[in-house]
Amino acid sequence: MRHTLLLLFLFSLPSYGGEPLRVAVAANFRATLQSINAEYEQAGDQRVVISSASTGVLATQILHGAPFDLFLAADAAAPQRLFNERGGPSVPTCYAVGRLALAGGQLTALAAPENSLAIANPETAPYGRAALSVLQRAEFESGGQRKLVRGNNVVQALQFFASGAVDLALLPATIAPGDAASVPAQWHAPIEQHLLLLRDSPRARSYLKWLRSDRVRSLIEDAGYEPCP
């Protein structure tokens, strides 16, 4: 039933030709966006081109003139900063809330200095900053001398773990292995993921309307994200 209603909504959207819609998306959300975009593209002739990296890297590219129509970040701060500095057709809004998970062991494994750990670079990746907050908890102080490997983004941190280069990885729950241990939400600041419309065009607004639809929101939640507050 959900699939049928989503298709009915998609087929009601206008069709646009010409240049593709260009979307900058945080690495953690890329796979989810690709999955739900497949149905959007199937319903018409609007092609969506995705560029993915850490939120900080994408924000820098946008500030330097990268031609994106929409920015889906992994936090609220980067879209708000972009809106404050360059303006935009509309204010940033939340589209998902993420959670952290530990791949490779139980949470107590973070207290053991012999366990190497991968996280995303906290300077550019919101999930990396959340991971650092977890590591700074008193119960994990004894693990402070661990080997800590920083990936350019969460996908690279996952690759470090999957290849056996590290013992553990703090990752978005949506891309972590199924047996990963959930990190309590109160251990770090909320990971509210916001989007920002960068270019005001009928095709961009049509896509944004679809992305904000109840059916697509339910697909985002099915992918493992929590609803926005």
N, C-alpha and C positions, 0 to 999 in steps of 0.2 A: 504494500500500500504506500509506504513512504517513498519507494523508488518511483512509483507511478505518479504521485503528486509532484515530486521533484521534476520529473520530465515535463509534466504539464506546465509547471512554472517556467522552465527553461524555454519551452517552445513559444511561450507568450512574450519572450524578450525580443526586441528588434534585432535584425541582422545587420552587421557592419562588414564591409569589405575593406580592402586597402591594407594599410600598415597594421601589423599585429599590436596587440596590447602588451605593454612591457611592465612586468611586475618584479620588483625586488623583494625577496622573501628570506627571512632568517633561516639558517641551515636546518634548525630543528623542525620547521614547518614545511619544508620543501616537499617531502614525500606525501604528506597529507594534501597539500595544494595540488600536486600533480594528479592525485587520485580523483579529487572532486572536479578538477578542471577538465578531465577527460569527458565527462558528461556535458559540461558547458560547451566545449568545442564541437561535440557531436551534434548538438542541437542547432548549430548555425555555422556561418562562415567566419566567425570571429576567432582568430588564432591568438593564443596567449603564450608569450615568451617569458620564461622564468629565469631570473638571475639569482643565484643563491650564494650567500657568504655569511659571516658573522654580522650581527646588527651594526656594530661599530664600523666595520669596513664598508657596508652598504651606505650608511649615513654619510661617511666621508665622500664616497663616490657621488652621492646625490648633491652634496654641497659643492662639488666640483663640476656639476653640470651633467651628470649621467642622465640619459633621456628616459627615465622611468615614469610610468603613469600612476603607479601605486606602490606603496612601501608597506610591507607586513613585517614588523619588527618583533623581537622577542622580549621587548620591555615597553614601558610607557615613556621613559625619559627621552629616548632618541627621536621618536616622532614629534614629541612636544618641543624638543630643542630645534628641530628642523622647522617646525611651524613658526616658532618664535623668531627664527633668523631669516626665513625666506617667505613666510606666509604660505597660503594655500587656499584652495577652494572651500575646504571645510576643516574643522578641528579634528584632531586624532580621536579615535574611538577604540574601545576594547573589542577584540574578536575571539580571544581565548585566554585561558589561564593554565599555565603549565605547572608540572611537579617534577621534582628530582627523584632519581632512583640510583641505587648503588649496584653496579654489576660486578660479580665476582665473589661475593661474600655477604655476610650479615653486617649490619652497621658497626658492630663492635670491632670488625676488622680494620676500621679506620684508626684504631688506637695502637695498632702494631706497626712499628717503624720498618719492619722488614717487607711490608706489603707496598709495592710500588703502585702509583695511582695516576690516572689520566683525568684531566679536566679540560674544558675549553678555556682559552685565554681570557682571564677575567678583565683584561683591559678593553676588550672589544666584544665579548660575549656575555650577555646577561646570565645565562646558565652557569658560566664560569664564576661570575661574582657570587651567585647563590651557593655554588660549591665551596668557595672560600669561606663563606659565612658558616657553613657546616663544619669545616675543618678547624675553625677557630673556637669551637665549643670546648669547654674545659675537659670533658671526658675523652677528647681525642688529642689532648696536648702531648701525650706520650708518643704519638705517631708523628710528631713534628719533624723528625729527621728522615722521614720517608723520601724515596725518590719520587718527585712530583713532575709529571710530564704535561706540558700545556699544548693542546692542539689549537690550530688556527680557528677551529669552530667545533661544535659538538659532534659533527660527523667524523672529523678526524680523530677526536678523542675516542669515539666508538671504534674506529679502525685500529687505534693503538691497542685497545683491549682485545678486539677480535683476532688480531694477529699474534697475540701472546706477548707483546712487547711490555705490557704492564699486568699486574695482578688484579687491579681494581679500576673502576672508572665511575665517576659521578656524572650522570647523564640525564637528559630529559627522559621522563618515564615513558614517553611515547616512542622512543627509539631504542630504549634499553632492552636487553634480553628478557624473556618472559619470567625468568626466575630471579630477576633483580629485586633487591630489597627497597621498599618504599621509604623515602625520607620524610619525616613529619613536616608538614607545611610550616609549622611555627618555628622551625629551625633556621629559616631564612626569610627575607622579605618576599612578599607575594610576587610571583612571576606573571604579571599581567601583560599580555601581548597586545599591542595597539597597532592599528593601521592608519595610514595617512594618504589621502588622495593628493597627488602631486600635480596632476594636469586635469583641468576641467574640460571634459569633452563628453559628448553623448555616449560614446562607447565605454569610456571609463566609468561614467555614472551608472550605466546599465550593468556593467560587471560588478560594481560595488553594491548595487541593489540586490543582485543575485547572491553575492557573498554574505550579505546581511540577512538573507531570508531565513525563516525558521527552519526550513528543511536542510539548508546547508549548515546552519548552526548545529543541528542534530547530528549531521555527519561528522562535524568537527569533534563533538563530544564522543561519538562512537570511536573516533581515532584515539581517544584517551585524554583529551583535554577537558578541563572543567569549565563550566559556564562563567561568563563575566559577572561581576557583582552588580 
